[in-house]
Amino acid sequence: MATISNGIIGDANLINLKEMPVEKIRSELTVFMTPDEKVIQAFKTVRDQVVFTNKRVLTANVQGLTGKKVSYFSYPYSKVQYFGVETAGVLDIDSELVLTFSNGSVLQFDFRSEVNIREICAMISQYFFIELPL
């Protein structure tokens, strides 16, 4: 986990996020979702998960040796000020997504090189720029 925020980051490709089937997300994450919310993409490390929905990013951070303690966080797109991306290169084999929120919090995710980071950015842009009712 990041020290600034609760994003899941890592330096080794072993703990970088890789895509997972949407059907395999932790069942308790659906408790946090609204009836009209749908999962778009899901990613995992060895124990943690990051889920992108049409409204927010949800994270599940499994802690401790037994894995019974889990921290859940919800990051709504409506609070994102801006986001940035760094694609994978020849020597830098992971790609990074950084989301900056209106309260100054910064959320960073490191993805394995085979993850299509551009697809994630396109998805965020689609939901990020939705006009919110006043």
Secondary structure, DSSP 8 states (H G I E B T S, - for coil): --SSSS----SSTTTSBEEE-GGGS-GGGGGGS-TT--EEEEEE-SS-EEEEESSEEEEEEEETTTS-EEEEEEEEGGGEEEEEEE---SS--EEEEEEEETTS-EEEEEEETTS-HHHHHHHHHHHHT-----
